[in-house]
Amino acid sequence: MEYPQTPDGRYMVVRGRLWRLANPHLPPAEREALVAALMAARRQVKAAMAAADPDALAAARSAVDAAKIALGERGPVWWDDGTPDFNRRLARNTPYRQWYQRLTGGQD
């Protein structure tokens, strides 16, 4: 499923909410390795939940967070123009409001 991306390429919109995209300036090999680490960590989360192992779950969630930070999806923003981060905010409550309304035909 393809989600719309903001014109500046910083976010995708899922159910009206902005989610920060990975840093597009990462070298392809580095990005591939980080995505692989993220997917492995997500599998670890699933296994820890199935095993009802709270310590393994905490470690797996920490690995997911670390991979997302390295990709630029969390943590410090990857752009340097001083624009604030609107990650996880409703598009209608951000400067992307008009763009999002045009995209959805005015439906939030």
Secondary structure, DSSP 4 states (H G I P E B T S, - for coil): ----B-TTSSEEEETTEEEEPPPTTS-HHHHHHHHHHHHHHHHHHHHHHHHT-HHHHHHHHHHHHHHHHHHTSSSS-S--S-PPP-TTSBGGGSTTHHHHHHHHTT--
